[in-house]
Amino acid sequence: LEGEHQVTTEEKMAQLFSARARELHAPVYGAAGQERHDSISLAFGLADPALFPREELLAATAAVLADDASAALNYGMSYRGFDEQIAERLRREGVDADADNVLVTHGSGQVLSLLPDVFVDPGDTVIVEGPTFMGAVKKFALAGANLVAIPIDRDGMDIDSLEEQLRDMAAQGRRPKFIYVIPTFQNPTGTVLSLERRKKLVALAAEYEVPVIEDDAYIDLRFRGERLPSLLSLDTAGWVMRLGTYSKILAPGLRIGYAYGRPEFKQRLEMFKSEGTTGPYITRVVAKFAENGRLDRHIDALNDLYRHKADVMAQAIEQHFPREATFLRPDGGFFLWVQLPQGVSAKRLLERAREHGAEFLPGGNCYAGGRAGDDAIRLAFSEQSAEQIQLGIERIGRAFADM
Amino acid sequence: LEGEHQVTTEEKMAQLFSARARELHAPVYGAAGQERHDSISLAFGLADPALFPREELLAATAAVLADDASAALNYGMSYRGFDEQIAERLRREGVDADADNVLVTHGSGQVLSLLPDVFVDPGDTVIVEGPTFMGAVKKFALAGANLVAIPIDRDGMDIDSLEEQLRDMAAQGRRPKFIYVIPTFQNPTGTVLSLERRKKLVALAAEYEVPVIEDDAYIDLRFRGERLPSLLSLDTAGWVMRLGTYSKILAPGLRIGYAYGRPEFKQRLEMFKSEGTTGPYITRVVAKFAENGRLDRHIDALNDLYRHKADVMAQAIEQHFPREATFLRPDGGFFLWVQLPQGVSAKRLLERAREHGAEFLPGGNCYAGGRAGDDAIRLAFSEQSAEQIQLGIERIGRAFADM
């Protein structure tokens, strides 16, 4: 009959999905899901393959398989010795860290996915920076979080603006579920939250009883200037939870990150970590690689390389971009954030840059809501070689000239 | 004041947990979370470390790091070539498999955790076998599933009983969310679902429009007799979804499994797979290991070893257990299921066995609800050496004599 609807097997099966599974959303892969082009991409914070420690990883694998294969290859928990290494690194920051409170994960991105499971019911408020790492924030939004973005200046998140927000919400009897912040070499701006603001943020968290999720993916990648204390190390009341990753300091493909914080935080994350532990094998390989100062020496080598590439990028920008394009020279991390000249649209600049064979991330991709940010671009100096960076910036320079 | 309650920081934070996170439940680790003793454990299906292919895994790692490190160690998806290997193995079973429908996971246990996310709202019915693999079924129960157990005989799940259940539910306008079945060398009974029953199960799934989750962890571990077609290979209507694992045929510690089925099944699993892809590194290492028939040769070697150990166990049982303890001689898998003599309690037998220095899994641990099964025990011949198996069975024999 006309208009009659034949129920397909797909539809019959879809009737069986849980309430949460019915509204399909695609997984958020970040850089990994992007298509690569022949042009020079400065768009994503990939690692530089030139410094992947291939021989050392192979040696670590050989040692684990020779000495510890029975435990590494059978069923088992993540390697306790790796939890202890992570706790030891936190103690070097001045945190009174306990290995029991470390949860090793498949990248810190996994923790970002689990955060809304732990904290967010639809309509709950989550505070983020604007601009920020949208790979994280999209996951909060998918869980139905009401995102409130606090602006950033050259000293990081504007803490007065945050305080105002917390005060307003408290006056209405409301409490945000958490504050998501990247205090060190922020993604995308490369800014570092000042010491004064760090202290105030930690104090506000305790006063308003709001957890702070400190995503410190770049904390070890300081190639200039002095290290500031982490939020976790400043926190005495226990409201700061820390996300760390081995993606930036070793290799993203190994998928190793961690969460550190209160025992009940770890317990809740574990509830939703569907695969159980991160496994006895890969945690042993990474721990073996890292031991005897090898990870520290590798980080030193990374910082030498990234300092050079950041400087090359800054110099090339000064040479090829219009003088009205301004930026902060980064002291670490993976990114450089360029404020465009008045009236230049990041999206339209990208169209031209692609014609010249270069890619970057338009600033709008770094703001929840997507309306703000077309006046800035993010450039990654992490992946490409110094030569490619120079060439890429030169090509983007030509795109400016076209406009 | 007496009776006044000081609100702790823990409690203040707990107020922020999502509705789902508020009711804490411990993660289900199965064998991995168990404490090991000095006594001989025949309780868990761990792999035999004697056959971990250490040299070959190291060679595969060396090849990946030498030839493909840039892709393996950077951000990226799971290795497409591994999806294709899995699809090719399914095609050898007679499945018209498409690599696009393979989802590689951190062990098939991860898929078991994700299944309730995809299908189960509290109160939904899930059909399982009785006895079955409680590591899986506990996860369904935690999500609030109403479990219905279908009995097993020597030909596997009693399909007539299943049909009756489906008919009764349909008469009430109800449909189970899925049927979870281990058709080949079932855990814990070691039984194989007969060909006739396989065909009927697949037909019932299509008739009643109920997904079948075929957990075929042991399908390749047949060391005697002829292979039966998998449910997936018999299914033309698309209601069967397959779980596979490399834990039993390679090494559990690598945490590699997969799901195969309809595209919308894969999509939904991905929604809840918090860490994104299983990663470019470990999937390349396993694929490199498996290529050129290496995995098949390894499986042949495993089957030679497991056949021997199963036979040793059967012989030792005949020698040391009372004649009234009966069992099916397994043709594959990891387990042997012993029906105890009338009046012997599995739990009480375990108390005695522990005194003699041996462990097994009491049958009650294999039934949802926990009331049934105290008349049987599960013995794993997978982990221990032939000598340890003989000694362990002899010790359990002494426990029988004590009762």
Chai-1 contact restraints between the chains, C-beta under 6 A:
chainA,res_idxA,chainB,res_idxB,connection_type,confidence,min_distance_angstrom,max_distance_angstrom,comment,restraint_id
A,T9,B,G238,contact,1.0,0.0,6.0,A-B,restraint_1
A,K12,B,E209,contact,1.0,0.0,6.0,A-B,restraint_2
A,L16,B,F119,contact,1.0,0.0,6.0,A-B,restraint_3
A,L16,B,K177,contact,1.0,0.0,6.0,A-B,restraint_4
A,S18,B,F119,contact,1.0,0.0,6.0,A-B,restraint_5
A,S18,B,V120,contact,1.0,0.0,6.0,A-B,restraint_6
A,S18,B,D121,contact,1.0,0.0,6.0,A-B,restraint_7
A,A19,B,D121,contact,1.0,0.0,6.0,A-B,restraint_8
A,A21,B,V118,contact,1.0,0.0,6.0,A-B,restraint_9
A,A21,B,R268,contact,1.0,0.0,6.0,A-B,restraint_10
A,P27,B,E270,contact,1.0,0.0,6.0,A-B,restraint_11
A,P27,B,G276,contact,1.0,0.0,6.0,A-B,restraint_12
A,Y29,B,G276,contact,1.0,0.0,6.0,A-B,restraint_13
A,A31,B,Y75,contact,1.0,0.0,6.0,A-B,restraint_14
A,A32,B,Y75,contact,1.0,0.0,6.0,A-B,restraint_15
A,A32,B,G76,contact,1.0,0.0,6.0,A-B,restraint_16
A,A32,B,M77,contact,1.0,0.0,6.0,A-B,restraint_17
A,L46,B,N74,contact,1.0,0.0,6.0,A-B,restraint_18
A,L46,B,Y75,contact,1.0,0.0,6.0,A-B,restraint_19
A,A47,B,N74,contact,1.0,0.0,6.0,A-B,restraint_20
A,P49,B,S70,contact,1.0,0.0,6.0,A-B,restraint_21
A,F52,B,A69,contact,1.0,0.0,6.0,A-B,restraint_22
A,F52,B,L73,contact,1.0,0.0,6.0,A-B,restraint_23
A,R54,B,L65,contact,1.0,0.0,6.0,A-B,restraint_24
A,R54,B,A69,contact,1.0,0.0,6.0,A-B,restraint_25
A,L58,B,A62,contact,1.0,0.0,6.0,A-B,restraint_26
A,L58,B,L65,contact,1.0,0.0,6.0,A-B,restraint_27
A,T61,B,T61,contact,1.0,0.0,6.0,A-B,restraint_28
A,A62,B,L58,contact,1.0,0.0,6.0,A-B,restraint_29
A,L65,B,R54,contact,1.0,0.0,6.0,A-B,restraint_30
A,L65,B,L58,contact,1.0,0.0,6.0,A-B,restraint_31
A,A69,B,F52,contact,1.0,0.0,6.0,A-B,restraint_32
A,A69,B,R54,contact,1.0,0.0,6.0,A-B,restraint_33
A,S70,B,P49,contact,1.0,0.0,6.0,A-B,restraint_34
A,A72,B,G253,contact,1.0,0.0,6.0,A-B,restraint_35
A,L73,B,F52,contact,1.0,0.0,6.0,A-B,restraint_36
A,L73,B,A251,contact,1.0,0.0,6.0,A-B,restraint_37
A,L73,B,G253,contact,1.0,0.0,6.0,A-B,restraint_38
A,N74,B,L46,contact,1.0,0.0,6.0,A-B,restraint_39
A,N74,B,A47,contact,1.0,0.0,6.0,A-B,restraint_40
A,N74,B,P252,contact,1.0,0.0,6.0,A-B,restraint_41
A,N74,B,G253,contact,1.0,0.0,6.0,A-B,restraint_42
A,Y75,B,A31,contact,1.0,0.0,6.0,A-B,restraint_43
A,Y75,B,A32,contact,1.0,0.0,6.0,A-B,restraint_44
A,Y75,B,L46,contact,1.0,0.0,6.0,A-B,restraint_45
A,Y75,B,P252,contact,1.0,0.0,6.0,A-B,restraint_46
A,G76,B,A32,contact,1.0,0.0,6.0,A-B,restraint_47
A,H106,B,E275,contact,1.0,0.0,6.0,A-B,restraint_48
A,Q110,B,S274,contact,1.0,0.0,6.0,A-B,restraint_49
A,Q110,B,E275,contact,1.0,0.0,6.0,A-B,restraint_50
A,S113,B,S274,contact,1.0,0.0,6.0,A-B,restraint_51
A,L114,B,S274,contact,1.0,0.0,6.0,A-B,restraint_52
A,V118,B,A21,contact,1.0,0.0,6.0,A-B,restraint_53
A,F119,B,L16,contact,1.0,0.0,6.0,A-B,restraint_54
A,F119,B,S18,contact,1.0,0.0,6.0,A-B,restraint_55
A,V120,B,S18,contact,1.0,0.0,6.0,A-B,restraint_56
A,D121,B,S18,contact,1.0,0.0,6.0,A-B,restraint_57
A,D121,B,A19,contact,1.0,0.0,6.0,A-B,restraint_58
A,K177,B,L16,contact,1.0,0.0,6.0,A-B,restraint_59
A,E209,B,K12,contact,1.0,0.0,6.0,A-B,restraint_60
A,G238,B,T9,contact,1.0,0.0,6.0,A-B,restraint_61
A,A251,B,L73,contact,1.0,0.0,6.0,A-B,restraint_62
A,P252,B,N74,contact,1.0,0.0,6.0,A-B,restraint_63
A,P252,B,Y75,contact,1.0,0.0,6.0,A-B,restraint_64
A,G253,B,A72,contact,1.0,0.0,6.0,A-B,restraint_65
A,G253,B,L73,contact,1.0,0.0,6.0,A-B,restraint_66
A,G253,B,N74,contact,1.0,0.0,6.0,A-B,restraint_67
A,G253,B,G279,contact,1.0,0.0,6.0,A-B,restraint_68
A,G253,B,P280,contact,1.0,0.0,6.0,A-B,restraint_69
A,G253,B,Y281,contact,1.0,0.0,6.0,A-B,restraint_70
A,L254,B,Y281,contact,1.0,0.0,6.0,A-B,restraint_71
A,R255,B,G279,contact,1.0,0.0,6.0,A-B,restraint_72
A,E264,B,E10,contact,1.0,0.0,6.0,A-B,restraint_73
A,R268,B,A21,contact,1.0,0.0,6.0,A-B,restraint_74
A,E270,B,P27,contact,1.0,0.0,6.0,A-B,restraint_75
A,S274,B,Q110,contact,1.0,0.0,6.0,A-B,restraint_76
A,S274,B,S113,contact,1.0,0.0,6.0,A-B,restraint_77
A,S274,B,L114,contact,1.0,0.0,6.0,A-B,restraint_78
A,E275,B,H106,contact,1.0,0.0,6.0,A-B,restraint_79
A,E275,B,Q110,contact,1.0,0.0,6.0,A-B,restraint_80
A,G276,B,P27,contact,1.0,0.0,6.0,A-B,restraint_81
A,G276,B,Y29,contact,1.0,0.0,6.0,A-B,restraint_82
A,G279,B,R255,contact,1.0,0.0,6.0,A-B,restraint_83
A,P280,B,G253,contact,1.0,0.0,6.0,A-B,restraint_84
A,Y281,B,G253,contact,1.0,0.0,6.0,A-B,restraint_85
A,Y281,B,L254,contact,1.0,0.0,6.0,A-B,restraint_86
